[in-house]
Amino acid sequence: MRYLFALVALTSAPLLALQAAVNSGGEAPDWAIERSGFRSAESVLERAETQLLDPRPGVSVADELVSAATRAYAKEPLSTDALYVIAGGANTDPEDVWEHARALDRRHVKTSLALLDSRARQGDLEAMGPLLDELGRLRPQLASEFGKSLAASIEDEATAVWLGSALRHDPSWSRSFWRSPPDTPGALDRFFSLRMQQVQGSDYHGNAALLRKLLANERFDDAFAFYRALRSIERGGSAERDTYPPLDWQVDKGRDANARETAPGTWKLFVNDGTAGRLAQRLVKLSPGELRLEGRLSQLRGRGTLEVELTCAGRDGHDFGTQSFDGEAVWIVKEKTCDYGWLRLRGSAWESSIPFEATLRDLQLYRS
């Protein structure tokens, strides 16, 4: 008996090697392809692809292709390509076949997409969750699309409730979701509410995207509430903390007028000779009383001046006035004027024959 096992091993070894080459896509003769269930299934799938992707109801895979896939599956019971074709037959319950194929290989994207489409048609969010997560990990481009689609559908209450639970587990599509705040007011309401419940662990680009969307819709209260929540989870005293312009200072990068941070708290200002322009701006919360802007200004070269203006944000447009800035500017904010304002730093070098350059350090706002 031992010699028989040895003989079987010796005679089967070349066939197993040939089968492995065929299944991995290596070169092999036609007769070997016929012996391979995997390659036979791939061939059948290529021929059946058009029918499988046809969106019209009632369209099924031709019987001869289903028969060919069945023969391939008989040769190789692990062939998910064969099962995928079999599921498209007219007399087949696709759900059972898809589930069996997925149990064999969760990396078979076509099967998982077919199941996902079926679950979506049924409105079964709980069943969709694992499929979305797995597909997103297998194909990052799918995670990106899933996140965007789910963010756009958050206005639906059932979807919003499910999302609140699913996102706590950080699924593969969560980053794309948080970076895609929706446009409609109702959807943005739900998105913002969900984000405020799950601020911890958020990423910078997602935070910045939500702040931009809130400001574009003039939802200043919500923007500042989110900003405060972000600041509350930062480590105190970190020199590397994230900034969120324009709730933090937003510097301009124009050709004729620009500002850049050369060190923490230090800006290099530039205004081209014979020009003027905005250097920086910031959205600030206003309250009745004195608002004072202070900084240490050092002119380096050229002749120029700096000015700071304060105007109401939003549709009001009230102007508190423009002041020359050489290190300090003060405004008096009266009651019932507006809740938020734009501070804008401008520079001019109209009478200079060379570019105006200066250094501005430790720019701070004080209220009293």
PyMOL commands that set and color helices and strands:
alter all, ss='L'
color gray80, all
select helices_A, chain A and resi 2-23+30-35+37-52+63-75+80-86+94-104+109-122+125-138+140-152+157-169+174-178+185-197+204-216+220-232
alter helices_A, ss='H'
color red, helices_A
select strands_A, chain A and resi 250-251+257-263+266-271+276-285+289-301+305-312+319-324+328-333+340-348+356-367
alter strands_A, ss='S'
color yellow, strands_A
deselect
rebuild
show_as cartoon
